[in-house]
């Protein structure tokens, strides 16, 4: 299992779920494959002339791929799961496939969107034996490349119920996280994704709200100054997100524009934690929550109106959260989703 996320990595929980089903799994985060200084060089090399930038990035990618091949030759796995792109190069993938290993890619992003740091992402997807997609809106782009239906597995992301669950927080935890409205996530820089996120959350700036995230939010505050008083420059781990969710009442979910129809992992995690979810509407809600178990909004004003309504009708909010959690625990835990994936691989 290859992963690339740091805070609450889905791929780590997916590996745990595979172990639950009796599979021998080793999980590796590619960011542990290189010294820290290489990570910093890779981030800042774009400031150099292009030939130096390209040279640094090629060396950086080679270090990662050499380590992947080293692990592969040592372990000789029957299957390799890759979350997103993990900077796996085409020749590395060819070597793995030529030695009889099946390659499964779990998409966290649309591979047909331009991501400057993921230059060969789409090549990895095109050469995979199975592509797991949590967004039905990405499927047409895969089919355009003549990827057959039997190689595309559509599924919700799901949640790890051992990480996200209701509990009674301590006084110290309440002092740190207690609020009516909680949001945890990156600010995305001053770009379309960041501006959209800030503009939507700005509708809630007059509520009792806490935002936890990275320093990228500071680029947005000059344009949305009312948000800054709600912000704490601390990215939260998955464990901390669960604690914070148990200290708050409402979690508004605002996704980036790369999500076409999909239901964000934060929705499943939040429901599992027991917090009431107010989410930006996407079409896949109709598949996964067909009876309206999750309340959605289609505009900033609708978000504000619904937040105000449910804060005045907390019993209704609690009842809806209970029903949504029952559904998630029944159908959308990673253990259940992983079994479905394994069944697909065996068929």
C-alpha positions as CSV (number, residue, x, y, z in Angstrom):
1,X,0.0,0.0,0.0
2,X,1.5,3.3,-1.2
3,X,0.3,6.6,0.3
4,X,1.1,10.2,0.1
5,X,-1.1,11.9,2.7
6,X,0.2,13.0,6.2
7,X,-2.8,13.9,8.4
8,X,-5.3,11.1,8.8
9,X,-4.3,9.3,5.6
10,X,-7.1,7.3,4.1
11,X,-4.6,4.8,2.6
12,X,-3.3,3.9,6.1
13,X,-6.9,3.1,7.2
14,X,-7.4,1.2,4.0
15,X,-4.4,-1.0,4.8
16,X,-5.8,-1.6,8.3
17,X,-9.1,-2.7,6.7
18,X,-7.3,-5.1,4.4
19,X,-5.5,-6.6,7.4
20,X,-8.9,-7.1,9.0
21,X,-9.9,-9.2,6.1
22,X,-6.8,-11.4,6.5
23,X,-4.5,-9.8,4.0
24,X,-0.8,-9.4,4.6
25,X,-0.2,-5.7,4.0
26,X,2.7,-3.3,4.4
27,X,1.9,0.4,4.3
28,X,4.4,3.0,3.1
29,X,4.1,6.7,2.9
30,X,6.3,7.9,0.1
31,X,7.3,11.0,2.1
32,X,9.3,8.7,4.3
33,X,11.4,7.6,1.3
34,X,13.6,10.7,1.2
35,X,15.5,13.0,3.7
36,X,13.7,16.2,4.8
37,X,16.0,18.5,2.8
38,X,14.9,16.8,-0.5
39,X,11.3,17.6,0.3
40,X,12.2,21.3,0.9
41,X,14.3,21.4,-2.3
42,X,11.4,19.9,-4.3
43,X,8.9,22.5,-2.9
44,X,11.1,25.6,-3.6
45,X,13.0,24.5,-6.7
46,X,10.4,26.2,-9.0
47,X,12.1,29.5,-8.1
48,X,15.2,28.4,-9.9
49,X,15.8,28.4,-13.7
50,X,13.8,25.7,-15.4
51,X,16.7,23.4,-16.1
52,X,17.8,23.4,-12.5
53,X,14.2,22.9,-11.3
54,X,13.7,19.9,-13.7
55,X,17.0,18.4,-12.6
56,X,16.0,18.6,-8.9
57,X,12.5,17.2,-9.5
58,X,13.8,14.3,-11.6
59,X,16.3,13.4,-8.9
60,X,13.6,13.7,-6.2
61,X,11.3,11.4,-8.2
62,X,14.1,8.9,-8.8
63,X,14.8,8.6,-5.1
64,X,11.2,7.7,-4.4
65,X,11.0,5.3,-7.3
66,X,14.3,3.6,-6.4
67,X,12.9,3.0,-2.9
68,X,9.6,1.7,-4.2
69,X,11.4,-0.8,-6.4
70,X,13.6,-1.8,-3.4
71,X,10.6,-2.5,-1.3
72,X,8.9,-4.3,-4.2
73,X,11.8,-6.7,-4.9
74,X,12.1,-7.5,-1.2
75,X,8.4,-8.2,-0.7
76,X,7.2,-9.4,-4.1
77,X,3.5,-8.5,-3.5
78,X,0.7,-10.0,-5.5
79,X,-1.1,-6.6,-5.5
80,X,0.0,-3.0,-5.0
81,X,-2.5,-0.3,-4.0
82,X,-1.5,3.2,-5.0
83,X,-3.4,6.2,-3.5
84,X,-3.6,8.8,-6.2
85,X,-0.3,9.1,-8.0
86,X,2.5,8.7,-5.3
87,X,4.9,9.9,-8.0
88,X,5.2,6.3,-9.4
89,X,6.9,6.6,-12.8
90,X,5.8,4.6,-15.9
91,X,8.9,2.5,-16.0
92,X,8.5,1.6,-12.3
93,X,4.9,0.6,-13.0
94,X,5.9,-1.5,-16.1
95,X,8.5,-3.4,-14.0
96,X,5.9,-4.1,-11.3
97,X,3.3,-5.3,-13.9
98,X,5.7,-7.3,-15.9
99,X,6.5,-9.3,-12.7
100,X,2.9,-10.3,-12.4
101,X,1.7,-7.9,-9.7
102,X,-1.8,-6.4,-10.1
103,X,-1.9,-2.6,-9.7
104,X,-4.9,-0.9,-8.0
105,X,-5.2,2.9,-8.0
106,X,-7.5,4.5,-5.4
107,X,-8.3,8.0,-6.8
108,X,-8.4,10.9,-4.4
109,X,-8.3,13.4,-7.2
110,X,-9.6,13.5,-10.8
111,X,-6.6,12.3,-12.9
112,X,-7.8,14.3,-15.9
113,X,-7.3,17.7,-14.1
114,X,-4.0,19.4,-14.4
115,X,-1.9,19.0,-11.3
116,X,1.6,20.3,-12.0
117,X,3.2,18.1,-9.3
118,X,1.5,14.9,-10.7
119,X,2.9,14.8,-14.2
120,X,2.5,11.1,-14.8
121,X,-0.7,10.5,-12.7
122,X,-2.9,9.8,-15.7
123,X,-0.4,7.3,-17.1
124,X,-0.5,5.4,-13.8
125,X,-4.3,5.3,-13.9
126,X,-4.4,4.2,-17.6
127,X,-2.1,1.3,-16.8
128,X,-3.8,0.1,-13.6
129,X,-5.6,-3.2,-13.4
130,X,-8.4,-1.7,-11.3
131,X,-9.3,2.0,-10.7
132,X,-11.3,2.8,-7.5
133,X,-13.2,6.1,-7.9
134,X,-15.3,7.8,-5.3
135,X,-16.7,10.3,-7.7
136,X,-19.1,9.2,-10.5
137,X,-18.3,12.4,-12.3
138,X,-14.8,11.2,-13.0
139,X,-16.0,8.0,-14.8
140,X,-16.7,9.6,-18.2
141,X,-13.1,10.9,-18.3
142,X,-11.8,7.4,-17.7
143,X,-14.0,5.9,-20.4
144,X,-12.8,8.6,-22.9
145,X,-9.4,6.8,-22.6
146,X,-11.1,3.5,-23.4
147,X,-10.7,2.2,-19.8
148,X,-13.3,-0.6,-19.7
149,X,-16.1,-0.8,-17.2
150,X,-14.6,-3.9,-15.5
151,X,-11.6,-1.9,-14.6
152,X,-13.6,0.9,-12.9
153,X,-14.9,0.4,-9.4
154,X,-17.2,3.1,-8.1
155,X,-17.6,3.3,-4.3
156,X,-17.9,5.8,-1.5
157,X,-14.8,6.7,0.4
158,X,-16.2,5.5,3.7
159,X,-14.7,5.9,7.1
160,X,-12.6,4.2,9.8
161,X,-14.9,3.6,12.7
162,X,-12.0,3.0,15.1
163,X,-10.8,6.6,14.4
164,X,-14.1,8.4,14.1
165,X,-16.6,7.7,16.8
166,X,-18.8,9.6,19.4
167,X,-17.4,10.0,23.0
168,X,-17.8,12.4,25.9
169,X,-15.0,15.0,25.7
170,X,-13.0,16.1,28.7
171,X,-13.2,19.7,30.1
172,X,-9.8,20.4,28.5
173,X,-10.9,19.2,25.1
174,X,-14.1,21.3,25.4
175,X,-12.1,24.4,26.3
176,X,-10.0,24.0,23.2
177,X,-12.6,22.9,20.6
178,X,-16.1,23.7,21.8
179,X,-18.1,25.7,19.3
180,X,-21.4,25.7,17.3
181,X,-19.7,25.4,13.9
182,X,-16.4,23.6,13.2
183,X,-14.3,23.6,10.0
184,X,-11.0,21.8,9.6
185,X,-9.0,22.1,6.4
186,X,-6.5,23.9,4.2
187,X,-6.9,27.4,2.8
188,X,-5.7,26.3,-0.7
189,X,-3.7,29.5,-1.2
190,X,-5.2,32.6,-2.9
191,X,-6.7,30.7,-5.9
192,X,-10.1,29.7,-7.1
193,X,-10.4,26.8,-4.6
194,X,-9.3,28.9,-1.7
195,X,-11.5,31.8,-2.6
196,X,-14.6,29.6,-3.0
197,X,-14.0,27.9,0.4
198,X,-13.5,31.2,2.2
199,X,-16.4,32.9,0.5
200,X,-18.8,30.1,1.5
201,X,-17.5,29.9,5.1
202,X,-17.7,33.7,5.3
203,X,-21.5,33.4,5.4
204,X,-21.1,31.9,8.8
205,X,-18.7,34.5,10.2
206,X,-21.3,35.9,12.6
207,X,-21.8,32.5,14.2
208,X,-19.9,30.9,17.0
209,X,-17.3,29.1,14.7
210,X,-13.8,27.7,14.9
211,X,-11.6,27.0,11.8
212,X,-8.5,24.9,12.2
213,X,-6.0,24.8,9.3
214,X,-2.7,25.8,7.7
215,X,-1.0,29.1,7.1
216,X,-2.4,29.2,3.6
217,X,-5.5,30.8,5.1
218,X,-3.6,34.0,5.7
219,X,-3.5,34.7,2.0
220,X,-7.3,34.8,2.0
221,X,-8.0,37.0,5.1
222,X,-7.3,40.3,3.4
223,X,-10.4,39.6,1.2
224,X,-12.4,37.8,3.9
225,X,-11.3,39.6,7.1
226,X,-14.2,38.5,9.2
227,X,-12.9,34.9,9.1
228,X,-9.6,35.6,10.7
229,X,-11.0,35.9,14.3
230,X,-12.3,32.3,13.9
231,X,-9.0,30.8,12.7
232,X,-6.4,28.8,14.5
233,X,-3.2,28.0,12.6
234,X,-3.0,24.4,13.7
235,X,-3.6,21.5,11.2
236,X,-5.4,18.7,13.0
237,X,-4.7,15.0,12.8
238,X,-7.5,12.5,12.3
239,X,-7.6,11.8,16.0
240,X,-7.9,15.6,16.8
241,X,-10.6,16.0,14.2
242,X,-12.6,13.4,15.9
243,X,-12.1,15.1,19.3
244,X,-13.1,18.5,17.8
245,X,-16.2,17.0,16.1
246,X,-17.3,15.7,19.5
247,X,-17.0,19.2,20.9
248,X,-19.0,21.0,18.2
249,X,-22.5,20.9,16.7
250,X,-22.3,21.5,13.0
251,X,-19.7,20.7,10.4
252,X,-20.1,22.6,7.0
253,X,-18.5,20.7,4.2
254,X,-17.1,22.8,1.3
255,X,-15.3,20.8,-1.4
256,X,-12.8,21.9,-4.0
257,X,-13.7,22.2,-7.6
258,X,-12.1,18.9,-8.5
259,X,-15.0,17.2,-6.9
260,X,-17.7,16.8,-9.6
261,X,-20.3,14.5,-8.1
262,X,-18.5,12.9,-5.2
263,X,-19.2,12.7,-1.5
264,X,-16.2,13.9,0.5
265,X,-14.5,11.6,3.0
266,X,-15.1,14.4,5.6
267,X,-18.8,13.7,5.4
268,X,-18.4,10.0,6.3
269,X,-15.8,10.8,9.0
270,X,-18.0,13.5,10.5
271,X,-21.1,11.4,10.6
272,X,-19.1,8.6,12.2
273,X,-17.9,11.1,14.9
274,X,-21.5,12.1,15.6
275,X,-21.4,15.7,14.4
276,X,-24.2,17.1,12.2
277,X,-23.1,17.5,8.6
278,X,-24.2,20.4,6.4
279,X,-22.7,19.7,3.0
280,X,-22.4,21.3,-0.3
281,X,-24.7,19.3,-2.6
282,X,-23.2,16.8,-5.1
283,X,-25.1,14.3,-7.2
284,X,-23.6,11.2,-5.5
285,X,-25.5,12.1,-2.4
286,X,-28.6,10.8,-4.2
287,X,-26.8,7.4,-4.5
288,X,-25.3,7.1,-1.1
289,X,-27.9,8.9,1.0
290,X,-31.1,8.4,-1.0
291,X,-33.5,9.2,1.9
292,X,-32.0,12.6,2.6
293,X,-30.0,11.4,5.6
294,X,-27.5,14.3,5.0
295,X,-28.7,17.9,4.8
296,X,-27.1,19.7,1.8
297,X,-27.0,23.3,0.5
298,X,-26.6,24.7,-3.0
299,X,-25.8,28.3,-2.1
300,X,-24.1,30.4,0.5
301,X,-27.4,31.8,1.7
302,X,-28.9,28.3,2.0
303,X,-26.0,27.2,4.2
304,X,-26.5,30.2,6.5
305,X,-30.2,29.7,6.7
306,X,-29.9,26.0,7.4
307,X,-27.2,26.5,10.0
308,X,-29.4,29.0,11.8
309,X,-32.4,26.8,11.6
310,X,-30.7,23.7,13.0
311,X,-29.0,25.5,15.8
312,X,-32.5,26.5,16.9
313,X,-33.8,23.0,16.4
314,X,-31.1,20.8,18.0
315,X,-33.3,17.8,18.7
316,X,-34.1,17.5,15.0
317,X,-30.4,17.8,14.3
318,X,-29.6,15.1,16.8
319,X,-32.2,12.7,15.3
320,X,-30.9,13.2,11.7
321,X,-27.3,12.6,12.8
322,X,-28.3,9.4,14.5
323,X,-30.0,8.1,11.4
324,X,-27.1,9.1,9.2
325,X,-24.7,7.4,11.5
326,X,-26.7,4.2,11.5
327,X,-26.5,4.1,7.7
328,X,-22.8,4.8,7.6
329,X,-22.0,2.1,10.2
330,X,-24.1,-0.4,8.2
331,X,-22.8,0.3,4.7
332,X,-19.9,2.8,4.5
333,X,-17.2,1.7,6.9
334,X,-13.8,0.9,5.3
335,X,-14.1,-2.7,6.4
336,X,-17.3,-3.1,4.4
337,X,-16.0,-1.1,1.4
338,X,-12.7,-3.1,1.4
339,X,-14.6,-6.3,1.3
340,X,-16.5,-5.1,-1.8
341,X,-13.2,-4.2,-3.4
342,X,-11.7,-7.6,-2.6
343,X,-14.8,-9.3,-4.0
344,X,-14.4,-7.3,-7.2
345,X,-10.7,-8.4,-7.5
346,X,-11.7,-12.0,-7.0
347,X,-14.5,-11.9,-9.6
